[in-house]
Amino acid sequence: MSEALESPALFQRLGESGREPISFTLDGQLLQALQGDTIMTAVLTQQSQLRQSEFSASARAGFCLMGACQDCWIVSESGQRYRSCSTLLVPGMRLLTQVEGGA
């Protein structure tokens, strides 16, 4: 299990109703989110970081939260890059928090 998945979630849901749960995979672990969540929301309700920086291995969790800074990108298992703060999670997405050798 990834160290990040053992750390507390950065985002906490305060109240939800009426949205269907959907599944996605993060670093090989099957997780649940809610229909309409961005990738960032789905990941950060599970753990404290989106990814590790490709330059320093430091934790990254987004910066501007509106799609301008490119700090929140995350990669799928197939290599597709997503700006997580503005991309909706799709059921079955397979995401990675770090990529060997950077992305």
C-alpha positions in Angstrom: 0.0 0.0 0.0 1.2 3.5 -0.8 2.3 5.7 2.1 0.0 8.5 0.8 -3.0 6.2 1.2 -2.2 5.7 4.8 -2.2 9.5 5.5 -5.3 11.4 6.4 -7.5 12.9 3.6 -6.9 16.5 2.8 -10.5 17.2 1.8 -13.5 16.2 4.1 -17.0 15.8 2.8 -19.4 17.8 5.1 -22.7 16.6 3.6 -23.7 14.7 0.5 -27.0 13.4 -0.9 -28.4 12.3 -4.2 -25.1 11.5 -6.0 -24.3 8.0 -7.1 -21.0 6.4 -6.0 -18.5 5.5 -8.7 -15.3 3.5 -8.6 -11.8 4.4 -9.7 -8.3 3.0 -9.1 -5.5 4.9 -7.5 -2.1 3.3 -7.5 -3.7 -0.1 -8.0 -6.2 0.4 -5.1 -9.9 0.4 -5.9 -11.6 3.4 -4.3 -15.0 5.1 -4.3 -16.0 8.7 -5.2 -19.2 10.4 -6.1 -20.6 11.1 -9.6 -19.7 14.7 -10.5 -16.5 14.8 -8.4 -13.4 16.2 -10.1 -10.4 14.0 -10.0 -8.9 16.3 -7.4 -11.9 15.9 -5.1 -12.0 12.1 -5.6 -8.3 11.7 -4.7 -8.0 14.2 -1.9 -11.0 12.8 -0.1 -8.9 9.6 0.1 -5.5 11.0 0.9 -3.4 14.1 1.6 -1.7 14.5 -1.8 -2.4 14.2 -5.5 1.0 13.2 -6.6 4.7 13.5 -6.0 6.6 16.2 -7.8 8.6 14.9 -10.7 11.5 17.3 -9.8 11.8 16.8 -6.0 9.5 14.0 -5.0 7.7 16.5 -2.7 4.0 16.1 -2.2 1.7 18.1 -4.5 -2.0 18.8 -3.8 -2.8 21.6 -6.3 -2.3 25.3 -5.9 -4.8 27.6 -7.6 -7.7 25.1 -7.7 -9.1 26.7 -10.9 -7.0 25.2 -13.7 -4.4 28.0 -14.2 -1.2 26.8 -12.5 -0.8 23.2 -13.7 0.3 22.0 -10.2 -2.6 19.5 -9.9 -1.9 17.4 -13.0 -2.2 13.6 -12.4 -1.4 10.7 -14.8 -3.5 7.7 -15.8 -2.0 4.2 -16.0 -2.0 4.7 -19.8 0.0 7.9 -19.6 -2.8 10.4 -20.2 -2.3 13.6 -18.2 -5.2 15.3 -16.5 -5.6 18.7 -14.8 -7.3 17.2 -11.7 -9.0 20.4 -10.4 -11.1 20.8 -13.6 -11.5 17.3 -15.0 -14.4 15.2 -13.9 -13.7 11.7 -12.6 -15.0 9.0 -15.0 -16.0 5.6 -13.6 -13.2 3.1 -13.9 -10.4 5.7 -14.3 -7.0 4.2 -13.4 -4.7 6.9 -11.9 -1.2 7.1 -10.5 0.3 9.4 -7.9 3.8 9.0 -9.2 5.5 8.0 -12.5 8.9 6.3 -12.7 11.3 8.9 -14.1 8.9 11.8 -14.1 6.1 12.4 -16.6 
